[in-house]
Every structure is written in structure tokens, then in C-alpha cells.
Amino acid sequence: MGIDIRFTNEEWNRVEQNWRAWWAGELDRPLVMIERVGARAGRAFPKWMPRTNAFMLDSPVDDFLNVYQEQLESTVWYGDAYPRVWLNFGPGIMAGFVGAQVHFDERTTWFGPAQPAAIEDIHPTYDPDNVWWRRIVALTQRAVERWAGQVCVAHTDLGGNLDIIASLRETQPLLMDLVDQPQQVDRLVGDVTQLWLRYYEELYQIIRRGGRGTTPWAPVWSPHRTYMTQCDLSYMISPAMFERFVLPDLAACCEAMEHCFYHLDGPGQIPHVDLLLSLQKLRGIQWIPGDGNPPAEDWPALLKRFIDGGKLCQLFVSPDGARKIVRELGGRGFALFIWSGGLSDDQARQLVADLGAG
């Protein structure tokens, strides 16, 4: 089954060259990405699948992927953006792989323990027949088969170690365990990290057959292994706890992939920045200020701290936000995904040129 996509091999080669140079520290400008879904002339704006359809586990895989194809065929990419598909089963679906209950509605997905259990009784294991894992594998395999050489198929959102554990234990009890039973948390963190690496690698071995590198849910591309690691629970813990329970997991992920990123979500995670900067093999940090806070470009001291600390930085910004970062911080080392709402084709192309990526 073919795909009518307007992104040539020459464009792919240009994008890949720019991303390789960025990872190597050889790009003197920011990476600039703009995607306009529904902007391609002659293509109807695609219908958006209700989230619940993703969880109809007995529906044909191709029916599910057809909606993604409609979106891809209607999209125009500018600058350093590239055709990509992220199979979204919610933030931290690995919890479902290891026994958590998966709950969903048309807007979001969340996870919880199948039944309450003490932390010493939680022993996650790899189950090749888990219904959620089998579905993700089937969708990933088929997406790679359908779009090989044309689309980068992303890893699904596996989640972060403590976040997955919280889905098996619940957040409040886990926070108490960090104080009362740290050895049990150490054990469980180690087990989850090893499982995480196994799931990641098995998906990578499928995705690499597509020949267009790797990408996570975030707009970060690599010719090798990359992922946007995270630990949203770290918003609620001290740097000392972060160093004990999270940093070893991140270090293991950094060792297992060439281009590891971290999702820094909100001001509550800023106290952990020094520890993140200390991870030599962590290649970059994504900054998400969070609802109600100033946009990413209004944190220049924090962004400079990332760059001066030797890390790359990925941001979601407005056109004005992108211009501000380039004007005030130079743009080198940044990957800027620019919201395209309201931009015409000419405006998108001009913005890319203005930011040095034309």
C-alpha cells in the first residue's frame, strides 16, 4: 500500500545531513521545524481519530494506520522538519506492558494498579503475549512496512522509571516508599530500567528497518538511537532522591543510545538541572514550562544554562519566540519546533529563511 507524500529523497538527505551536523556541534544555526497539517493543496483536511479507536485491540491494523496516512498526505514540512508518525497509546504505556490497568477516554490515557499491592510484592516481568505490547509491535511493524524509506516511525511513549512504578503502586504510596522503603524502590527501579531497555531495543530493531532513523514522540531525529527520557514524578522529589532513584536509570539509557534527551517538565524540575548537566552522555534537554508559566523563550537564563553546560535544547515556540531565541541566544544548539497556526505557505518559508534554515 503506497503513500502519496510530498517529501523527496533529496529532502530527506538534506534533513538528515542537517541533523547529523547538529548532533556533532557543527551547525551554526538552530534546527527549525514547521509542520502544516492539512496545508497541502488538493488534499482534504484529515479526519482525526477519536483516541478510543486506538484501543480497539481487535480492529485491523491498517484501518488504524489509514488515518495517520491521511494526515501525512495532507502535510507540508518546512526547514528541518521531516515526515514522522508517533503511535500514541498514552504517556507511559510500558506500565500496561507489565500489568497496570489501562484507562482511557477520547482525550487522554492513564494507568493504575490492577489491584493494590505492597511494593515488596511488585515484580514486573517481560510478557511477550501482553495485549498492549502485541498491539504496539503489530502497529510498528506494519507502519514500517507501509512507509519504509518515506516516514520515520517513532517509538511509542514508554514512560519514565518512577512514573511506570507509580502506575503499578500509585503515586502517594510510592512517595512514602521513597522514604520508608528505599531499598525496595532501588530494586524495582533496577528491574523497570532493564525491562525498559528491552522494550526500547525490540522496537528499535523493527523501526531501523524503515531506513529513516529514529524519533520519539518529540520532534527530535537521529540516524541512530534516540529517545526523550523523562521522570514526571521528579516534580515531587528532592535532588537527593532524584540522584538516587532517577539518575542511574537515565545514565543506563544514555549508555544504551547514541542521542539521549531528557524531558524537563515545569519549574518543579529545575532543581534537578545540575544533576542532568552532570550526565556526560545525556545529549540534550527539552524544556516545557507548563501551563500558566511564561513560554519557553522567556527563560533565557535557564536556556543558556543548558547550552553552556554542553547540552543541546529542544523547544516548542511561536514564530516570535523563535526569533527571540535566535536574537538573544544565537540559536546554535537549539531545535525549534514552531507552532504553525495561522502561517501561510509564504510566511512559513520566509520564517525558515529568516532563522537561517532556508
N, C-alpha and C positions, 0 to 999 in steps of 0.2 A: 504494500500500500504506500504510494508515493505521497510527498508533501509539496505543495506549491508555495515555496518560501523564497523570498527575495533577499537572499544573502549568499553571495558567491564564494567560491573557494578563495578568490583573491582577497575578498573582505575578511574571511576567516584568517588567512595568512597574515594580513595586516594587524588584526586584533591580537592574534597570538604573539606576534613579534613585539607589540607594544607592552603586553602584559609580562612577557619574559624580561623585557628591559626594566620594567617597574620592579619586579621581584629582585633583580640584580642591582638595583640602585643606579641604573644607567639612564633613567628617563628624567629629563629636566623639567617636566611639566606634570600636572596631575593627570591621572586617568579620568576621562569624562564619559559618563554613560547616560544616555537618554533613550527611553523606550516609549513609543506612542502606540498603544494597543488600539486597534480599530481605525488606524490612520491610513491604511493602505487603500489607495484608490481602487474602486471597483469591488471591494470586499465589504460585506455587511459586518456591522459590529457584532462580535461573537456573543452567543448566549453564555451566561455564567452558570455553571453547575451548582445547585444547592449543595452545601457541604455534606448533607446527609447521603447524597448519592455516592460519595466516596466510600461510604461504609456499607454499601450493599454488596456484601462479600461474594454473592453468587451471580452478580451481573457480569456480562462479558468484559474482559479487559479492554478490548478495542472500543467498546462503547464509551468507556471512561476516558480513554486517550483521545477519542474523536473531538471532545470539547477542547482539550489542550491544543489540538491541531488547528481548530478554528481560530483560536487566539493567536497562535504562531503565524498563521497565514494572513492575519489582518494587521500584523505588527510591522512597524518601521523602526530600525535601530540606527542610532547615531553615535559618532565618536568611537569609543572603545566598548560600547555595548555589544552583546552577542546573543544569538538565539539560545534560550535556555528553558528548561522545564523542571519545575520542582513538584514532586509528588507529595502533596501536603496531607499528612494524617495527624496533624496536631503537634504541638511543641513537646517532644519527649516521648514519641511513640515506642521507644525501646522499653518503656515501662510496661506497655501492652505485650511486648515480646516475652517478658519474664513474669507474667502473671497478674499484672494490675488490671483492674476493670477499666474499660474504655467507655467514656461517656461523651455524647456529642449532641449538638443541635445545629441549626443552619449557620451559626456564627462562629462557633468555637468548639474546641475539644479539651477534655480534662480527664484526669486519671485518678484512681483511688484504689485502696487495697480491696481484694476480693472479700476478705474478712479480717477483722483486727488481729494483729499478731505482735507479740513481743519481738524486739529487734533480734534477740538471740535465736528466734525461730524462723527468721527470714533468710532463705538460702537460694537466691536466684540461680537458675541454670539455663544452659542453651537448649532450646527445644526446636528442632528443625521443622516440626509439624505445627507449631503455633500458628493460628489462623491469621493473625496480623502480619507476622513475618512472611508467611507464604504469599499473602496478598501483595506486600511491598516488593518481594522478589519477582513475582509474576509481572507486575506493572513495570518494574525497572527493566527487566529482560525484554519485554515487548516494546517498550519505548525506545530502547537502544536498537532493537531490530528494525523498527519502523523508520527511525530518523538518523541512523548511523551516518556520520560524516557531515550532517547538517545542523544538528541540535546538540547542545551539551545537556545531558540528563543529570540532574542533581541528586546527591544523597538526600534521602528523607531526613527529617529533623529527629535525630536520635535522642537528643537531650543531653543534659549535664549530669555528672555523677550524683551529687546530692539531690538534685531535682528528681532524678529517677528513684532514688531511695525514698524521698518524701512521698512519691506516688505509691510506694509499697507500704510505707509506715504511717503516713500522714505527717503534715508539716510540724504541728505543735509537739507531738511526741518525739519527733526526730530532733527538734531543737533541745528538748530536755535530754535526749540521749547524748548529745554532744558534750553535755556537762556530766551526766551521771554514768554513762557507759561508753566512754570514748574508745575503748579497745574494740568493742563490738562495731562501732562506726568505722574504725580503721579496717576491720575485717571486711565489712560489707562494701566499703569504698573500693578496696582492692579487688574484690570479686566483680563488682559492677564495671570497673575500668577494664578488666580483662575481657569481659563479655562485650563491652562497647567496642573495643578494638577488633574483636572478631566480627561483629556485625558490620562495622565500617569496612573492613578489608574484604569481606564477602561481597558487599555491594560494589566496592571499588573494582573488583575483578570482573564484574558484569559491566560497569559503566565504561571502563577503559576500552572495551571492545568497540565503542562508538567512535573512537578516534578523535574526539574533540575535547580532551582534557576533563577536568572535574570542576564542580562548583557546589557550594552548599545552598541553603535557602537564600542566603545573602548574595548580592551581585559581586562575587569575588571569583576570578577564574584562575586556574593553574594548569600547566601542562602535566603536572604530577598529582600528588595527593594534597588536597586542601580541605579545610573544614572550619566552620565558625563555632569553636568550643564555647561553653557557657557554664554558668552556675548562678541562676537567678536567686537561689536561696542565700547566696552570699550577701545580699542586701541586708540580711538579718543577723549576720555573724561578725565577729571581730576579725581584724587582720591576723591575730594569733591563730584563731580557728581556721581561717582561710589558708594559712600557711600549712597547717597540719592536715586538714581534710580535703582541700581542693588542689593545692599546688602540686602535690605528687601526681595526681590524675592528669593535670594539664601538662606536666613535664613528660609523662608517658605518651600522651597524644602528640606532643611536639617531636618526640623521638620517632614516632611511627609515621609521620608525614613530613613532606618537604616544606609545606607552606601553611602552617597552623596559625589561625586567627583566634581572637577572643572577643566575645560579645559583652561589652561593658554597658550594662543596662541601668541607667539612672544614677543620680548623685550618691545614693547609698552605697554604691560600689567604688566610689573614688578612693576611699581609704585603702583599697587593695592595689592601687596602681603601682606603687613601688615594688610590690611583690611580683606583679606581672612584668614590669620592666626588667626584673632580675632574671627572668627566664630567657636565656640567651637564644634558644631555638624557637621562641614564640616570635613569629614574623610580624604580626600586626594586631591592632586593636580597633574594633568598631565601636564608636561612641553613639549611644542612643540616649538623649537627655531625658526622655519620658514625658508623658502628658503633663501639661501645666508648667513645664520648665522652659527656659529660653531655648531657641533652636540651636542646632549643633554649631553653627558658625559663631555663636555668641559666647563660646567658651575658649577664646584664643589661648589663654594661659595653659589650659589643660591639653589642648591640641598640640601646642608647642612642646609640652612636656613629653608627649608620645614621640614626636619626631626627634627631639633632642635625645631621648632615651634609646634611639636606634630602631624604633618601630614604625612600620607603615600604618596608615589610618584610612578606614573606610567610613564614609558618612552618607546619609540621606539629606539632601539640601534642596532649597529652592534655587531658581536661577540667580537671584540676588545674593543668596547665601554662598553659592559657588564663586561668584565674582568677589565677594568679601574675603573669602579664604585665600584666593589667589592674590588679591591686592595686599592683604595684611600678613600672610604667612608664606607666600611664594608659590604654594601649590605642590611643590615637589614632595613626593611620598604619600600623597593623598589619592584615594579613589573616590570620586564624587558621583553618586547616583542622583541625578537631578529629576525632581518631580516634573512631569511634562504637562500637567493640566493647563489648558489654555494656550499652549505653544503651537504655532503653525509650523508647517514644514520649513519654511524660510527662517523663522525665528529659531527653531531648533538647530538648523545648520549654522546660522550666524553665531549662536551661543557657543557651539563647539569650536568654531574658528576663534572667537574672542578669548576662549580659555586656552588656546594654543594647541588644540587637538584636531584642528581642521586639516 
